[in-house]
Amino acid sequence: MTSRADIVAALAAVPGLDAHPTITGPINAGMAWPVWRSARWANRCLALGSWYVMVALPNGGPDVTVAEADPLVEVIGLALMDAGLQVTLVEPYQIPVEPGQAGIPVLRYTVND
């Protein structure tokens, strides 16, 4: 199963990203981190993992978020694939925060072993 450290190393290779193994505290644009999604066993010896990879975007309105996200989609996807991960999906997502507040915009990649 792919380790969190492997994903962080792949993210750290992308210029402009601030890669972290986990996030505690404020999230700023450019921060990137893996979130364990699930594991399934192919047999008694082999577990296959699935992760979300979050990349925080600026929250200055849709035009700013899109302008920042569009050039990153392919670059980050290729970096994850170069690390041996299968990228199955990338989508815009918002991390929920306190009720009544806007979520934090991110690109959310779904990657698998």
C-alpha positions in Angstrom: 0.0 0.0 0.0 1.3 3.5 -0.8 2.5 5.4 2.2 1.5 8.9 3.2 5.2 9.8 2.8 5.3 8.7 -0.8 2.4 11.0 -1.6 3.9 13.9 0.2 7.2 13.4 -1.7 5.3 13.4 -5.0 3.5 16.7 -4.0 6.7 18.3 -2.8 8.2 17.8 -6.3 5.5 20.2 -7.7 6.8 23.8 -7.8 4.7 26.2 -5.7 3.1 23.5 -3.5 3.6 23.4 0.2 3.3 19.6 0.9 2.3 18.3 4.3 1.6 14.8 5.7 -1.5 16.1 7.5 -3.0 19.5 8.2 -3.7 21.0 11.6 -4.6 24.7 11.9 -5.1 27.3 9.2 -5.2 26.1 5.5 -3.5 28.4 3.0 -3.6 28.4 -0.8 -0.9 26.1 -2.1 -0.9 23.7 0.8 -1.3 20.0 -0.3 -1.8 16.9 1.8 -3.1 13.3 1.5 -6.2 12.0 3.3 -6.5 8.3 3.7 -9.7 7.1 2.1 -9.8 3.4 2.3 -8.0 0.1 2.0 -9.0 -3.3 0.5 -7.2 -6.5 0.6 -6.4 -8.3 -2.6 -5.2 -11.3 -0.5 -3.8 -11.9 3.0 -0.5 -10.3 2.0 -1.5 -7.4 -0.2 -3.6 -4.3 0.8 -4.5 -1.8 -1.8 -5.0 1.8 -0.7 -7.1 4.7 -1.8 -6.4 8.3 -0.9 -7.7 11.7 -1.4 -5.1 14.3 -2.2 -6.2 17.8 -1.3 -4.6 21.0 -2.9 -5.9 24.2 -1.3 -6.9 27.0 -3.7 -7.3 30.8 -3.0 -10.8 31.7 -1.9 -11.0 35.0 -3.8 -14.1 34.1 -5.8 -14.7 31.7 -8.6 -12.6 33.5 -11.2 -9.6 33.5 -8.9 -10.1 29.9 -7.9 -10.5 28.7 -11.5 -7.5 30.7 -12.7 -5.3 29.1 -10.0 -6.8 25.6 -10.4 -6.8 25.1 -14.1 -3.0 25.0 -14.6 -2.5 22.7 -11.6 -4.9 19.9 -12.6 -2.5 18.2 -15.0 0.8 19.1 -13.3 -0.3 17.5 -10.0 -1.9 14.6 -11.7 1.3 13.8 -13.6 3.4 14.1 -10.4 1.1 11.6 -8.6 1.3 9.2 -11.6 5.1 9.5 -11.7 5.0 8.3 -8.0 3.2 5.1 -9.1 -0.3 6.1 -8.1 -3.3 5.6 -10.3 -5.2 8.9 -10.5 -8.8 8.0 -11.1 -10.5 11.4 -10.6 -9.8 15.1 -9.9 -12.6 17.3 -9.0 -13.4 20.7 -7.4 -14.4 20.3 -3.8 -14.9 22.5 -0.8 -13.8 21.4 2.7 -16.6 22.2 5.0 -16.0 24.6 7.9 -18.2 26.3 10.5 -22.0 26.5 9.6 -22.7 29.7 7.7 -19.1 30.1 6.4 -17.9 29.3 2.9 -15.9 26.1 2.5 -12.3 26.0 1.6 -11.9 25.5 -2.1 -9.5 22.6 -3.1 -8.7 20.3 -5.9 -9.5 16.8 -4.7 -7.7 14.0 -6.4 -8.7 10.4 -5.9 -5.7 8.1 -6.2 -5.2 4.3 -5.8 -2.4 1.9 -5.6 
